[in-house]
Amino acid sequence: MFFCHALRLKPGEEVISCLKTFLDRNQLQAACIVSCVGSTKFTKLRLADSKTVMEFNKPHEVVSLVGTLSRDGFHLHASISDEEAKVFGGHVMGVMEVYTTMELVIGELTHLQFTREYDDDSGYKELVIKQRET
């Protein structure tokens, strides 16, 4: 019911597009980030107020990357730290470019199917969880 995949990204690769390709290639229907270590040279995060977007255009260590992955959308949050150990975090806004490496463990929930559907209450596409048809 739970299977793990591993993926290593190289310098210059864009994390979100690589994850999309990986999900499509492996036909994953419900996945999550189990572990991530590495660094980025560009990261774009939306902060908690849902309006402010910050761009980090220099090397940062990835302290945390978590979230759900489906073939029709992701919901990812990241924490990154700079050369002074200052940590910044927020909602990943589609762009994370690898600096030196990124090692990801991706969990597949083989009994579930994730989709994302518009939710009137939040105003965003939100996670919908279904049992996978056998």
Residue pairs with C-beta under 8 A, 6 or more apart in sequence:
1 109
1 110
1 111
2 107
2 108
2 109
2 110
3 107
3 108
3 110
4 34
4 105
4 106
4 107
4 108
5 22
5 26
5 28
5 31
5 105
5 106
5 107
5 108
6 103
6 104
6 105
6 106
7 18
7 19
7 22
7 103
7 104
7 106
8 101
8 102
8 103
8 104
9 15
9 18
9 38
9 98
9 101
9 102
9 103
9 104
10 98
10 101
11 98
11 99
11 100
11 101
12 97
12 98
13 97
13 98
13 102
14 95
14 96
14 97
14 98
15 40
15 92
15 96
15 97
15 98
15 102
16 74
16 76
16 92
16 94
16 95
16 96
19 69
19 74
19 104
19 106
20 74
22 28
22 106
23 31
23 69
23 70
23 71
24 71
26 108
28 69
28 71
28 106
28 108
29 70
29 71
29 112
29 113
29 114
29 132
30 68
30 70
30 108
30 109
30 110
30 112
30 113
30 114
30 129
30 132
31 68
31 69
31 70
31 106
31 107
31 108
31 109
31 114
32 66
32 67
32 68
32 69
32 106
32 107
32 109
33 65
33 66
33 67
33 69
33 76
33 104
33 105
33 106
33 107
34 105
34 106
34 107
35 103
35 104
35 105
36 62
36 64
36 65
36 102
36 103
36 104
36 105
37 62
37 102
37 103
38 61
38 62
38 98
38 99
38 100
38 101
38 102
38 103
38 104
39 59
39 60
39 61
39 62
39 98
39 99
39 100
39 101
39 102
40 56
40 59
40 60
40 62
40 80
40 96
40 97
40 98
40 99
40 102
41 57
41 58
41 59
41 60
41 97
41 98
41 99
42 55
42 56
42 57
42 95
42 96
42 97
43 55
43 56
43 60
43 78
43 80
43 92
43 95
43 96
43 97
44 53
44 54
44 55
44 56
44 92
44 93
44 94
44 95
44 96
45 53
45 54
45 56
45 78
45 80
45 88
45 89
45 90
45 91
45 92
45 93
46 52
46 53
46 54
46 90
46 91
46 93
47 53
47 54
47 90
47 91
48 90
53 93
54 88
54 90
56 80
56 82
56 88
58 82
59 83
59 99
60 80
60 81
60 82
60 88
60 99
61 80
61 81
62 78
62 79
62 80
62 102
63 79
63 80
63 81
63 87
63 89
64 77
64 78
64 79
64 89
65 76
65 77
65 78
65 79
65 92
65 104
66 76
66 77
66 78
67 74
67 75
67 76
67 77
67 92
68 74
68 75
68 114
68 127
69 76
69 106
69 114
70 113
70 114
70 115
70 116
70 127
72 115
72 116
73 116
73 125
74 92
75 91
75 116
75 127
76 91
76 92
77 89
77 90
77 91
77 92
78 89
78 90
78 92
78 96
79 87
79 88
79 89
80 87
80 88
80 89
81 87
81 88
82 88
110 132
111 131
111 132
112 129
112 130
112 131
112 132
113 129
113 130
113 131
113 132
113 133
114 127
114 128
114 129
114 130
115 127
115 128
115 130
116 125
116 126
116 127
116 128
117 125
117 126
117 128
118 124
118 125
118 126
119 125
119 126
